[in-house]
Amino acid sequence: MNPMQYLVIVEKSENGFGAYVPDLPGCVAAAETRAEVVSLIQEAIEFHIEGLKKAGDPIPTPKSQSELVNVHAA
């Protein structure tokens, strides 16, 4: 099976970091550091997909994309 790449959104909060996958609703992770949350979300994605397979549900194709946009702020 070919590896799949999912867009992961990482957000910093007052207490650490959170991450979620737009193409896999409910697939989330939280941790104190960015490196830790990235590791945890990778595990969460694999676990999520494994659960979908066991349930006989389709694996969502990665569709989300990101773009950084420069703006002039006052």
N, C-alpha and C positions, 0 to 999 in steps of 0.2 A: 504494500500500500504506500502511495506517495505521501510525503508529509504535507500537512495543510497549515496555512498561516492565517491566524485570526487576528483581527485588530483588537488590541487590549487598551482600554482607557485607564490610565493611572492618575489618580488624584491625590494631592497632598492635603491633609487636614491638620487640625491642631494636635491630634493624637497620633499621627503616623500617616500611613498611606492606604488607600483603597484601590481596588482594580475591578473592572468588569469587562465583559465581552458582549458587545452589542448584538452579535449574531447568535449568541447562546444565552437567551434570557435566563436569569437566575444563576448564572455562573459568575461568582464573585469571590474576592479574597480581601483580607485586611491584614496589615502587619505594621510593625514599628518603623521599618526601613524600606526604601524603594527596592533594594535588591531582594529582600525577603518577600515582598509582595509579588514581585515578578516571578520568583520561584514558586510561590504558592498558587498563583493564577495559572501557571503552566500545569501544575499538578491538578488543579481544579478543572481545567479544560479536558485533560486526559480522562479524569474520573467522570466528568459530565458525558463525554462521548461514549465511554464504556457503558454507562447507564442507559444511554439511548440505544446502543446496539443490543444490550440484553433485553430491553423492552420491545425490540423490533421496530423502533421508531427511526425515521430517516435522519441522517447526519446533515445538519444545515451546512450548505456550501458557504464559505467565507465570501461576504459581499461588501461589508463595510470598508470604507477607505477614509483616510485622513488627509487633511490639507492644512498647512499653516498659512495664515493670512496676516499680512502686515497692515496695520491701520495707524493713522495719526491720531493720537489721543491728546486732549487738551491738558 
